[in-house]
Amino acid sequence: MATRAESTIEHNGGTRSGETRPEQAVETSVGRTTFSDVARAHYHWDVEEGKPGASPEQARGEFDRTLARFEQDLLEQDEQDHRARIVEAYWCRKRASGVALVEVRETNVARFRPALRRLRLWWPVPEYRVYRETDWVTDDFPRLAHLLHTCDVLEMKTRWSLESNHAAVVMSWLMAVEARILGFIDSQWRVRTAEEPSPGLLVAPERVERVTLVADLRRKQLEAAQTGTVSEVDAFHGEILAELTRIEDYYHQAGMNRARLHYATAMLILGVPLVAIPALASAVLLALLGLVDLDDLQVRQFYACIAAGAAGAIFSVLLRMARKGERFVLDHELGAHGVRVLGLLRPLVGAVSGIVVSLLVQTSLVPVDQDDLTINFIVVVAFLAGFSERWTKVVLDGAMRTISDEDSAGGTGTPATADRTRTTTAATPT
């Protein structure tokens, strides 16, 4: 039977410094223990401790056992080599509510990782999850409840989109914000209790034009109290909203940086072999079959255009990533796998663009002087085709317009514009 140490969670969060927890057996419970069960167990302990002459040891023991079952139930079947524990928590005193930051750390670490850790090449970053149960204390604060829901959305995005230390920063940051919101709600409960009108002060049960003076005084006191509370809640709502905006900005920036890293890594490590290996394999196979001569200039030009197009695509991506003014935008919420697939395909797209445009400039669809069609010129054109998707699109659109003009000219008997241009260029003395 698994055991755990006694809880050191304070009523208002954190742990008690220097306190150790004696071992207690974890009892088997029917069903799955949720964080709501933990919040109710802590509230019961809190209530028992507040009673005069009460002995809260039994309630605290029940809280420890509920907390232990909750931490055990957090792990799935494929996470049995992990350990989950609550590292930070805030518990409300008014209702059975609270928020907790759970750390999930891997226990079975590979043998080589300690050596990498000593060399500062690897550092273990645990997974963090935030659990909250606050519906019982937010009935009178709908706007703050909406902020807590916004925190939930950011937590879900962070858990499934961010990685490593960035996810740990956002989760800890959100935990601090939610604890602050619950602390404010607790303080508002105390303020409202203090601002409740005192029946003893409301005297003079006289009626003035059928209005009871005591009811009128009570209404005025309540209006004054509510006015002060609403303005304070509005100011606090604005502060938390600004804080959540900063968290969201950090989330997007961290996700974008991580996505760029995955994109560049996949482009260089996977995309280059994706282009190079088939090109080399096809060249060797066709040479063995006697279908091509590798010493032929046209064959070398073809494979040089493949390499130039892929190199142009890679250089374009790296240059745009390095520029501060021009952003290389990626949807980091695609996940690491989706971003790697995009990076993997980028050199392939550049190679295909280089081949197509280099062959296109050698046709009559693009008005280029035949004397300029050297191998250096064609390879540079292939590099530019891979470098700039916009320029490639302009060239292809121009070729399509030329074909359309030729089709319309053939129907009317008018010579094509491209043919006239080529004829004029060829007839001009050099």
Sequence and secondary structure as in RCSB ss.txt:
>XXXX:A:sequence
MATRAESTIEHNGGTRSGETRPEQAVETSVGRTTFSDVARAHYHWDVEEGKPGASPEQARGEFDRTLARFEQDLL
EQDEQDHRARIVEAYWCRKRASGVALVEVRETNVARFRPALRRLRLWWPVPEYRVYRETDWVTDDFPRLAHLLHT
CDVLEMKTRWSLESNHAAVVMSWLMAVEARILGFIDSQWRVRTAEEPSPGLLVAPERVERVTLVADLRRKQLEAA
QTGTVSEVDAFHGEILAELTRIEDYYHQAGMNRARLHYATAMLILGVPLVAIPALASAVLLALLGLVDLDDLQVR
QFYACIAAGAAGAIFSVLLRMARKGERFVLDHELGAHGVRVLGLLRPLVGAVSGIVVSLLVQTSLVPVDQDDLTI
NFIVVVAFLAGFSERWTKVVLDGAMRTISDEDSAGGTGTPATADRTRTTTAATPT
>XXXX:A:secstr
  EEE   B TTSSB TT    EEE    SS   HHHHHHHHHHHHHHHHSTT  THHHHHHHHHHHHHHHHHTS
 GGGTTEEEEEEEEEE SSSS EEEEEEEEESS  THHHHHHHTTS     EEEEEEE TTT TT HHHHHHHHH
HHHHHHHHHHH  HHHHHHHHHHHHHHHHHHHHHHHHHHHHHHHTS  GGG     EETTEEHHHHHHHHHHHHH
HHHHHHHHHHHHHHHHHHHHHHHHHHHHHHHHHHHHHHHHHIIIIIHHHHHHHHHHHHHHHHHTTS  TT HHHH
HHHHHHHHHHHHHHHHHHHHHH SSS     GGGHHHHHHHHHHHHHHHHHHHHHHHHHHTTSTTS   GGG  H
HHHHHHHHHHHH HHHHHHHHHHHHHHHHHHHHHHHHT   HHHHHHHHHHHS  
